[in-house]
Amino acid sequence: MPTTLGEFQERIRALFGAKDSRRGIEGTFMWFMEEVGELAAALRSPDRESLALEFADVLAWLATLANIAGVDLDHAVDAKYGQGCPRCRQAPCE
């Protein structure tokens, strides 16, 4: 099982990359938004197992979008948040 964001992104690419690239960024973005909607509904539900699965789905579709767009999520997250808060550079944010 993947242990880093980069490993997870690579796993998603290995599992679905060919199919995802055929769908394209616009179609994939629509699927991503559908999953975000399902997460919104799950946040209002007491079913914690479904909530966890919806978070996983949203993360997978986000990784798919990043793959299609050529964005390394590990690098992007480190560049934005690696030094603490992007504004104040403190951790925790002040």
C-alpha positions, 0 to 999 in steps of 0.5 A: 500500500502506498505510504506517501502522496507521491506513491499514491499518485503513482499507484493511481497512474498505474491502475487507471492512467491509460483510461484517465488520459483517454477521458481527458481533463474536462471529463475527469474534472466532472468525475472529480466534482461528482465525487466532491458532491458525494463527499459533501453528502457523506459529511452530513451522514452519521456513517463514518465508513462511507465518509472515509471511502468518499475522502479516498475517492476524492483523493484518488480523483484529485491524483488523477487530475494531477496526473493528466495535468502533469503535476507532481502532487508531492512536489506541489504540496512541499513547495506550497506548505513545506515551510509552514503556512504559505503566508506567515511561514509559521507552523502552526499558522499565526 
